[in-house]
Amino acid sequence: MKKARYRLQPVLEVREQAKKDAAQRLSDARQALADAEAELARRAAAVDACRQRQAEADAKLRAALQAGSAAHALLAHRTFLADLKEEEGRLRDAVERQRAVIQRAEEAVEAALQGLIEASKEAQAIERHRENWRLARKADEERRENKDNDEFGASRYGRQP
């Protein structure tokens, strides 16, 4: 007997492909989140380095004041400190912007995860349907085979079905 073809196989294949695509989107979103977190760490390290440079410059300024440095040297130190504080402000702004990027990346991961869950549910629904179809086909074949065997036995031994 010819093997029956599952009519919804193309739908199942489309759902499986959608599930694979959703898994890839989730993977990409997680990678983007990891990259954004690494960038945040880099920017936070830059802020810390700037603060360290400020502390060093401040210590030099205090040492120069105690040594009785010239006014133009003190002015240069103050200007340098002001520049470092301005740079720190820019770096802090960059950190805050990166935190916003991370927030969006986390939302993208969550959306991709929900998409994967939905695609998996849709694929599982078709899989369950295919399994039920397969079991129904098997039961039909067994009934047919039993009927054929009963008819064969009845005809062989002269009984009426």
ZADO-1210 file (C-alpha; in nm, 4 decimals, padded with zeros to 6 digits):
<atoms>
<atom x="00.0000" y="00.0000" z="00.0000" code="MET" pos="1"/>
<atom x="00.1175" y="00.3464" z="-00.0843" code="LYS" pos="2"/>
<atom x="00.2460" y="00.5439" z="00.2116" code="LYS" pos="3"/>
<atom x="00.0209" y="00.8408" z="00.2859" code="ALA" pos="4"/>
<atom x="00.1748" y="01.1848" z="00.2723" code="ARG" pos="5"/>
<atom x="00.1033" y="01.4257" z="00.5552" code="TYR" pos="6"/>
<atom x="-00.0965" y="01.7068" z="00.3965" code="ARG" pos="7"/>
<atom x="00.0308" y="01.9760" z="00.6320" code="LEU" pos="8"/>
<atom x="00.3985" y="01.8925" z="00.5804" code="GLN" pos="9"/>
<atom x="00.4636" y="02.2239" z="00.3980" code="PRO" pos="10"/>
<atom x="00.3042" y="02.4109" z="00.6891" code="VAL" pos="11"/>
<atom x="00.5189" y="02.2142" z="00.9329" code="LEU" pos="12"/>
<atom x="00.8307" y="02.2995" z="00.7338" code="GLU" pos="13"/>
<atom x="00.7394" y="02.6688" z="00.7336" code="VAL" pos="14"/>
<atom x="00.6809" y="02.6594" z="01.1101" code="ARG" pos="15"/>
<atom x="01.0116" y="02.4806" z="01.1685" code="GLU" pos="16"/>
<atom x="01.1915" y="02.7412" z="00.9579" code="GLN" pos="17"/>
<atom x="01.0184" y="03.0197" z="01.1515" code="ALA" pos="18"/>
<atom x="01.1357" y="02.8544" z="01.4728" code="LYS" pos="19"/>
<atom x="01.4944" y="02.8407" z="01.3429" code="LYS" pos="20"/>
<atom x="01.4748" y="03.2046" z="01.2348" code="ASP" pos="21"/>
<atom x="01.3413" y="03.3064" z="01.5760" code="ALA" pos="22"/>
<atom x="01.6233" y="03.1165" z="01.7455" code="ALA" pos="23"/>
<atom x="01.8753" y="03.2977" z="01.5250" code="GLN" pos="24"/>
<atom x="01.7178" y="03.6345" z="01.6090" code="ARG" pos="25"/>
<atom x="01.7412" y="03.5477" z="01.9786" code="LEU" pos="26"/>
<atom x="02.1056" y="03.4530" z="01.9383" code="SER" pos="27"/>
<atom x="02.1777" y="03.7778" z="01.7532" code="ASP" pos="28"/>
<atom x="01.9950" y="03.9826" z="02.0177" code="ALA" pos="29"/>
<atom x="02.1875" y="03.8127" z="02.2978" code="ARG" pos="30"/>
<atom x="02.5146" y="03.8807" z="02.1164" code="GLN" pos="31"/>
<atom x="02.4184" y="04.2466" z="02.0719" code="ALA" pos="32"/>
<atom x="02.3386" y="04.2663" z="02.4435" code="LEU" pos="33"/>
<atom x="02.6748" y="04.1133" z="02.5335" code="ALA" pos="34"/>
<atom x="02.8500" y="04.3598" z="02.3016" code="ASP" pos="35"/>
<atom x="02.6602" y="04.6516" z="02.4572" code="ALA" pos="36"/>
<atom x="02.7516" y="04.5359" z="02.8073" code="GLU" pos="37"/>
<atom x="03.1170" y="04.5059" z="02.7061" code="ALA" pos="38"/>
<atom x="03.1033" y="04.8593" z="02.5649" code="GLU" pos="39"/>
<atom x="02.9476" y="04.9825" z="02.8907" code="LEU" pos="40"/>
<atom x="03.2303" y="04.8217" z="03.0871" code="ALA" pos="41"/>
<atom x="03.4837" y="04.9866" z="02.8558" code="ARG" pos="42"/>
<atom x="03.3193" y="05.3265" z="02.8986" code="ARG" pos="43"/>
<atom x="03.2958" y="05.2862" z="03.2767" code="ALA" pos="44"/>
<atom x="03.6661" y="05.1992" z="03.2812" code="ALA" pos="45"/>
<atom x="03.7344" y="05.5176" z="03.0826" code="ALA" pos="46"/>
<atom x="03.5459" y="05.7203" z="03.3466" code="VAL" pos="47"/>
<atom x="03.7502" y="05.5538" z="03.6213" code="ASP" pos="48"/>
<atom x="04.0731" y="05.6244" z="03.4330" code="ALA" pos="49"/>
<atom x="03.9713" y="05.9891" z="03.3935" code="CYS" pos="50"/>
<atom x="03.9007" y="06.0139" z="03.7664" code="ARG" pos="51"/>
<atom x="04.2400" y="05.8605" z="03.8366" code="GLN" pos="52"/>
<atom x="04.4078" y="06.1168" z="03.6115" code="ARG" pos="53"/>
<atom x="04.2160" y="06.3917" z="03.7934" code="GLN" pos="54"/>
<atom x="04.3339" y="06.2615" z="04.1289" code="ALA" pos="55"/>
<atom x="04.6925" y="06.2509" z="04.0047" code="GLU" pos="56"/>
<atom x="04.6676" y="06.6025" z="03.8609" code="ALA" pos="57"/>
<atom x="04.5085" y="06.7275" z="04.1822" code="ASP" pos="58"/>
<atom x="04.7910" y="06.5733" z="04.3845" code="ALA" pos="59"/>
<atom x="05.0466" y="06.7431" z="04.1576" code="LYS" pos="60"/>
<atom x="04.8636" y="07.0737" z="04.1989" code="LEU" pos="61"/>
<atom x="04.8700" y="07.0411" z="04.5779" code="ARG" pos="62"/>
<atom x="05.2402" y="06.9542" z="04.5675" code="ALA" pos="63"/>
<atom x="05.3060" y="07.2547" z="04.3434" code="ALA" pos="64"/>
<atom x="05.1129" y="07.4798" z="04.5817" code="LEU" pos="65"/>
<atom x="05.3162" y="07.3590" z="04.8767" code="GLN" pos="66"/>
<atom x="05.6376" y="07.4044" z="04.6814" code="ALA" pos="67"/>
<atom x="05.5378" y="07.7618" z="04.6000" code="GLY" pos="68"/>
<atom x="05.5080" y="07.7283" z="04.2209" code="SER" pos="69"/>
<atom x="05.4588" y="08.0225" z="03.9914" code="ALA" pos="70"/>
<atom x="05.1110" y="08.1502" z="03.9182" code="ALA" pos="71"/>
<atom x="05.1190" y="08.0446" z="03.5515" code="HIS" pos="72"/>
<atom x="05.1997" y="07.6846" z="03.6550" code="ALA" pos="73"/>
<atom x="04.9045" y="07.6894" z="03.8948" code="LEU" pos="74"/>
<atom x="04.6813" y="07.8285" z="03.6223" code="LEU" pos="75"/>
<atom x="04.7954" y="07.5540" z="03.3840" code="ALA" pos="76"/>
<atom x="04.7160" y="07.2889" z="03.6471" code="HIS" pos="77"/>
<atom x="04.3714" y="07.4353" z="03.7097" code="ARG" pos="78"/>
<atom x="04.3009" y="07.4485" z="03.3367" code="THR" pos="79"/>
<atom x="04.4137" y="07.0868" z="03.3028" code="PHE" pos="80"/>
<atom x="04.1879" y="06.9838" z="03.5929" code="LEU" pos="81"/>
<atom x="03.8938" y="07.1687" z="03.4385" code="ALA" pos="82"/>
<atom x="03.9557" y="06.9891" z="03.1087" code="ASP" pos="83"/>
<atom x="03.9674" y="06.6546" z="03.2882" code="LEU" pos="84"/>
<atom x="03.6399" y="06.7294" z="03.4664" code="LYS" pos="85"/>
<atom x="03.4811" y="06.8238" z="03.1351" code="GLU" pos="86"/>
<atom x="03.6093" y="06.5000" z="02.9813" code="GLU" pos="87"/>
<atom x="03.4685" y="06.3066" z="03.2767" code="GLU" pos="88"/>
<atom x="03.1298" y="06.4675" z="03.2130" code="GLY" pos="89"/>
<atom x="03.1409" y="06.3616" z="02.8481" code="ARG" pos="90"/>
<atom x="03.2421" y="06.0108" z="02.9484" code="LEU" pos="91"/>
<atom x="02.9596" y="05.9907" z="03.2032" code="ARG" pos="92"/>
<atom x="02.7149" y="06.0986" z="02.9333" code="ASP" pos="93"/>
<atom x="02.8526" y="05.8240" z="02.7098" code="ALA" pos="94"/>
<atom x="02.8015" y="05.5727" z="02.9917" code="VAL" pos="95"/>
<atom x="02.4401" y="05.6836" z="03.0328" code="GLU" pos="96"/>
<atom x="02.3791" y="05.6571" z="02.6585" code="ARG" pos="97"/>
<atom x="02.5291" y="05.3085" z="02.6660" code="GLN" pos="98"/>
<atom x="02.2976" y="05.2113" z="02.9513" code="ARG" pos="99"/>
<atom x="02.0070" y="05.3156" z="02.7301" code="ALA" pos="100"/>
<atom x="02.1519" y="05.0997" z="02.4512" code="VAL" pos="101"/>
<atom x="02.1698" y="04.8076" z="02.6939" code="ILE" pos="102"/>
<atom x="01.8090" y="04.8647" z="02.7962" code="GLN" pos="103"/>
<atom x="01.7006" y="04.8519" z="02.4316" code="ARG" pos="104"/>
<atom x="01.9144" y="04.5414" z="02.3764" code="ALA" pos="105"/>
<atom x="01.7522" y="04.3711" z="02.6764" code="GLU" pos="106"/>
<atom x="01.4103" y="04.4561" z="02.5354" code="GLU" pos="107"/>
<atom x="01.5165" y="04.3127" z="02.1992" code="ALA" pos="108"/>
<atom x="01.6318" y="03.9916" z="02.3694" code="VAL" pos="109"/>
<atom x="01.2997" y="03.9650" z="02.5494" code="GLU" pos="110"/>
<atom x="01.1062" y="04.0237" z="02.2271" code="ALA" pos="111"/>
<atom x="01.3187" y="03.7670" z="02.0434" code="ALA" pos="112"/>
<atom x="01.2642" y="03.5173" z="02.3248" code="LEU" pos="113"/>
<atom x="00.8885" y="03.5706" z="02.3066" code="GLN" pos="114"/>
<atom x="00.9074" y="03.5238" z="01.9292" code="GLY" pos="115"/>
<atom x="01.0945" y="03.1965" z="01.9751" code="LEU" pos="116"/>
<atom x="00.8421" y="03.0767" z="02.2309" code="ILE" pos="117"/>
<atom x="00.5545" y="03.1595" z="01.9969" code="GLU" pos="118"/>
<atom x="00.7245" y="02.9939" z="01.6983" code="ALA" pos="119"/>
<atom x="00.7957" y="02.6851" z="01.9092" code="SER" pos="120"/>
<atom x="00.4326" y="02.6638" z="02.0188" code="LYS" pos="121"/>
<atom x="00.3144" y="02.6890" z="01.6588" code="GLU" pos="122"/>
<atom x="00.5583" y="02.4206" z="01.5456" code="ALA" pos="123"/>
<atom x="00.4591" y="02.1953" z="01.8364" code="GLN" pos="124"/>
<atom x="00.0917" y="02.2331" z="01.7483" code="ALA" pos="125"/>
<atom x="00.1588" y="02.1073" z="01.3959" code="ILE" pos="126"/>
<atom x="00.3838" y="01.8313" z="01.5339" code="GLU" pos="127"/>
<atom x="00.1029" y="01.7156" z="01.7652" code="ARG" pos="128"/>
<atom x="-00.1383" y="01.7235" z="01.4735" code="HIS" pos="129"/>
<atom x="00.1023" y="01.5150" z="01.2640" code="ARG" pos="130"/>
<atom x="00.1473" y="01.2642" z="01.5465" code="GLU" pos="131"/>
<atom x="-00.2295" y="01.2343" z="01.5937" code="ASN" pos="132"/>
<atom x="-00.2675" y="01.1930" z="01.2168" code="TRP" pos="133"/>
<atom x="00.0008" y="00.9226" z="01.2176" code="ARG" pos="134"/>
<atom x="-00.1686" y="00.7376" z="01.5042" code="LEU" pos="135"/>
<atom x="-00.5072" y="00.7609" z="01.3307" code="ALA" pos="136"/>
<atom x="-00.3525" y="00.6253" z="01.0087" code="ARG" pos="137"/>
<atom x="-00.1941" y="00.3405" z="01.2019" code="LYS" pos="138"/>
<atom x="-00.5252" y="00.2559" z="01.3718" code="ALA" pos="139"/>
<atom x="-00.7033" y="00.2620" z="01.0333" code="ASP" pos="140"/>
<atom x="-00.4416" y="00.0325" z="00.8831" code="GLU" pos="141"/>
<atom x="-00.4710" y="-00.2087" z="01.1765" code="GLU" pos="142"/>
<atom x="-00.8518" y="-00.2128" z="01.1467" code="ARG" pos="143"/>
<atom x="-00.8234" y="-00.2736" z="00.7733" code="ARG" pos="144"/>
<atom x="-00.5709" y="-00.5513" z="00.8274" code="GLU" pos="145"/>
<atom x="-00.7884" y="-00.7132" z="01.0951" code="ASN" pos="146"/>
<atom x="-01.0912" y="-00.6928" z="00.8667" code="LYS" pos="147"/>
<atom x="-00.8930" y="-00.8463" z="00.5803" code="ASP" pos="148"/>
<atom x="-00.7703" y="-01.1241" z="00.8100" code="ASN" pos="149"/>
<atom x="-01.1232" y="-01.1879" z="00.9348" code="ASP" pos="150"/>
<atom x="-01.2551" y="-01.2030" z="00.5781" code="GLU" pos="151"/>
<atom x="-00.9707" y="-01.4327" z="00.4748" code="PHE" pos="152"/>
<atom x="-01.0331" y="-01.6614" z="00.7688" code="GLY" pos="153"/>
<atom x="-01.4064" y="-01.6644" z="00.7066" code="ALA" pos="154"/>
<atom x="-01.3642" y="-01.7446" z="00.3388" code="SER" pos="155"/>
<atom x="-01.1016" y="-02.0101" z="00.4063" code="ARG" pos="156"/>
<atom x="-01.3026" y="-02.1939" z="00.6645" code="TYR" pos="157"/>
<atom x="-01.6349" y="-02.1367" z="00.4972" code="GLY" pos="158"/>
<atom x="-01.7900" y="-01.9053" z="00.7478" code="ARG" pos="159"/>
<atom x="-01.9815" y="-01.5977" z="00.6608" code="GLN" pos="160"/>
<atom x="-01.8498" y="-01.2637" z="00.7845" code="PRO" pos="161"/>
</atoms>
